[in-house]
Amino acid sequence: MGRHPGELLSSLASSSTQNLMLTDVLDSRILRPTNPVVVRNIVLVAIVALACVRSKPRSHPTMLSVSQELLVCKKTLTTPFHAISLRQLLNPGMDFTQIKE
């Protein structure tokens, strides 16, 4: 983010924070990626990171599930990078990806 994420993390339950776009919380000093593989990896890491800071520790992913997800992810985005919100990343039921073989 280019700044301490503490305020963002403490306010994730707020609907106004969830309406933030992923691109709004990324470090603005770094150019936005255009390579689809890089974009997919950024989204994947954001999903994992947000899952790891859920308020209920029992809902955190295990390190095994995190490593497996990072190793085998073959999803492609169906939503443009600039249109992905934190709400989508926080809600595993919202699908904005598709499996690509």
C-alpha positions in Angstrom: 0.0 0.0 0.0 2.9 2.3 0.5 1.6 3.1 4.0 0.8 1.2 7.2 -2.4 -1.0 6.6 -3.5 -0.8 10.2 -6.5 1.5 9.6 -7.6 -0.5 6.6 -7.4 -3.8 8.5 -9.3 -2.5 11.5 -12.1 -1.2 9.3 -12.6 -4.2 7.0 -16.0 -4.9 8.5 -17.2 -1.5 7.4 -19.3 -1.4 4.2 -17.5 1.8 3.1 -14.2 0.0 3.3 -15.5 -3.0 1.5 -16.6 -0.7 -1.3 -12.9 0.3 -1.9 -11.4 -1.0 -5.1 -8.4 -3.3 -4.9 -6.4 -0.8 -7.1 -7.1 1.9 -4.5 -5.3 0.0 -1.7 -2.3 -1.0 -3.8 0.9 1.1 -3.6 0.3 4.0 -5.9 4.0 4.4 -6.5 4.0 1.1 -8.5 2.6 1.0 -12.1 -0.6 -0.9 -12.5 0.2 -4.3 -14.1 -1.2 -5.2 -17.5 0.1 -8.8 -17.8 -2.9 -11.1 -17.0 -0.8 -13.5 -15.1 0.6 -10.8 -12.8 -2.9 -9.4 -12.3 -4.2 -12.8 -11.4 -1.4 -13.3 -8.9 -2.0 -9.9 -7.3 -5.7 -10.8 -6.8 -4.8 -14.2 -5.5 -2.4 -12.8 -2.9 -4.9 -10.2 -1.9 -7.6 -12.9 -1.4 -5.2 -14.9 0.7 -4.0 -11.9 2.7 -7.6 -10.8 3.5 -8.5 -14.4 4.5 -5.5 -14.4 6.9 -6.8 -11.4 8.8 -10.4 -12.4 9.3 -11.7 -11.5 12.7 -12.4 -15.1 13.6 -9.1 -17.0 13.9 -10.8 -20.3 13.2 -11.8 -19.0 9.7 -8.2 -18.3 8.8 -6.8 -20.6 6.1 -4.2 -23.1 7.0 -0.7 -22.7 5.7 -1.3 -25.9 3.7 -4.3 -24.6 2.0 -2.6 -21.3 1.3 0.4 -23.0 -0.3 -1.8 -25.3 -2.3 -3.8 -22.4 -3.6 -0.7 -20.5 -4.6 0.7 -23.6 -6.4 -2.3 -24.8 -8.3 -4.2 -21.6 -9.1 -5.3 -21.8 -12.8 -8.0 -19.2 -12.6 -8.3 -16.3 -15.0 -10.1 -13.1 -14.1 -13.5 -12.4 -15.7 -13.7 -9.0 -14.0 -11.4 -6.2 -15.1 -8.6 -5.5 -12.5 -9.8 -2.0 -11.9 -13.4 -3.2 -11.2 -12.5 -5.6 -8.3 -13.5 -4.4 -4.9 -12.4 -5.5 -1.5 -16.0 -6.8 -1.0 -15.5 -9.3 -3.8 -12.2 -10.4 -2.3 -13.7 -10.8 1.2 -16.7 -12.8 0.1 -15.6 -16.2 -1.2 -19.1 -16.7 -2.6 -18.7 -13.9 -5.2 -17.1 -15.4 -8.3 -15.2 -13.1 -10.6 -12.8 -15.8 -11.9 -13.1 -18.8 -14.0 -11.0 -22.0 -14.2 -8.9 -22.1 -17.3 -7.4 -25.4 -18.2 
